Amino acid sequence: MLWKLFAVFSRVALFSWGGGPASLALMQREATSAGWVTSGEFADAVALGNALPGPIAPQVSAFIGYKMAGFPGAVMAVTGTVLPATLLMLAMVIAFFKFKDSPAVVSMLRAVRPVVIGFLLWTAYDMAVSVFGLKNAAVGPVLAAHWDKILIAAAAFALLALTKTNPVWLVVGAAALGLAVY
């Protein structure tokens, strides 16, 4: 199991474009298809990871690795997430500064950036299905039952989009709200 965790998270790290948040889509697909976590558990891992400082991908991989094989599993999952990408990044940084203005590199990046947005939107959609219970349910009644969570999500989006609010305060505020209300 330890080597399988390392291999899967290495694959996620090496085939994800756009950094930690963008890798969540592939990470979720890999971890749920392997039966390691449910979509709901993955959403919990992302929520916990966002409540902590630091990059999200190693935190989510640690959650999954720990669930599957305890502390050694968490270490192998994080190592798989960080080591291959770090080595590749070192090689890419050297190459990038040599070729960053090349028309081929500029053209490729123009097409890759929107794909990363697609990854993030899919991850948000899949998490919304889990958080709001939309799978195999009529949207209207489910959304009516979860109006409070929709309001929290909308408020968080608005604060991030329209102000310079630090995301840490949104997480702390949401945790306090959850403790008080739920």
N, C-alpha and C positions, 0 to 999 in steps of 0.2 A: 504493500500500500504506500509506503514512503516514497519509493521510486516512481510510482504511478502519480502521486501528488506532484512530485518535482517535474515529471514529464508534462503533465497537463498544464500546470501553471507556467512552465517554460514556453510551451506552445502558445498559450494565451499571450504571454509577454512578447513573443517574437512575431506574432501575427496580428497584433493590435496596433492600429495607427491612432495617434492623437493623445497618448498619455493615459494615466490611470482611469479617469472617468470614461474615456472612450473604450478602454479594455473591458469595462464592466459588462457590456453586451455579450462579448465572446466568453468571458468568464462565467456569466450566468448560464449561457447555453451549454457550455462544457460541463459545469458542475451539476446542473439539473438533469441533463441527459445521462450523466453517469449515475444519477440517483443519489448523489452525495447530499444535496440540499433540495428543498422545495423552493418554489418562487417566493413564498412567504418568508422562509428562512433567509433567502438571499436578500430580500428587502430588509430584514432585520439586521443582517450583516452590514449592508450599506448604511443603514441608519446609525448603527453603532460606530462604524468607521467615520461617518461624518461628524459624530459627536466628539471625536478625538483629533488632536493635531496630527499633521503629517499626511502623507499620500494615501489615497483611498485603496488602491489596488493591493498593496501588501497587507493592509488591515483586513480586507475582505477575504483574501487568500488565507490569512492566519485563522480567521473564524472557521472557514471550511476545513482547513487542514487539522485544526484542533478537534472539530467535530468527528472527523474520520479517524484520527490516530493520535489524539492527545497532543502533548507538547512537542514530541518529535515530528508529528504530522504538521503542526503549525510552522515549525522551523523549516521543514522541507518545502512546504507550499510557499512560504515567503522567499526562501532562497530561489525557488524556481521562478517566482515573479520578478525578483530583483536582479539576480546574477546575469542571466543571459541578456537581458535588456541593457544592463549597465555596460557589459562588455561590447555589445553592439553599438551602444551610444558613443562609447569612446572612439570606436572605429569610424562611426558616422560623423562625429564632430570634426575629426581630422579631414575627412573627405569633403564634408559640407563646406568648410571654409575655403577649400580649393575650387569647388564647383558651384557655389551658391547662386551665382549670377548667370549660370549657363541657361540658355533657353529651354533645354530639356528638363532641367530640375524645376525651373519656374513653372513650366507647363504641367508637370506631374503634380506639383503641390496645389495648383489651382483646382485640379480634379479631386485630389485626396481630401482636402479640407471639408468640402460639402459631405463627403461620405462619413466623416467623423461626426458631423451634425446628425446625420441619419442614425448612426450608432447610438448617440445620446438620446435622440427622440424615441428610438425603439426601447431602450432601457427604461426611460421614463414611462412609456406606455405599458410595458410589461410589469413594472412595479405598480403602476396605477391599477392594473387589472387585479393584482394581488391585494393591495391596500384597500381598494374600494369593493372588492368582491365581485368584479364584473364578469368573471368567467361563467359562461352559460346562464347568465341572468339578464333580465330586462334592464336596460340602462337607467331609465327613469326612476323606478322604485329604489334601485341600489344607490343612485346618486342622492335621492331624497333622504335616504337613511344615513348617508355619510356626508351631509351638508357641512358638518363641522370640520371634517378633515379637508374638504374641498376649500373651505374658507381659509384654513391654516395654510394650505399649499398656495393659494392665490395671494395671500398676504405676504408669504415668504418671497414669492416671485416678484411681487410689486416692490417690496423693500429692497430686494437685490437689484432690480432693474432701474428703480427711480431714485435710489439714495446710495450713499456710500457705506451703508450699514455693513459691519463685519459679519460674515456668516456665523461666526462663533456665537454672537449674541442671539441670532435666530435659533440656533440649536439649544442654547441655554434657556432662552425664553420658552421655546416649545416644550422642553423637558419640564420646566416649572409649571407651565400650563397643563401639561399632561398629568403631572403629579396632583395638581389642585382639582382638575376637572374630572379626570378619568379614574 
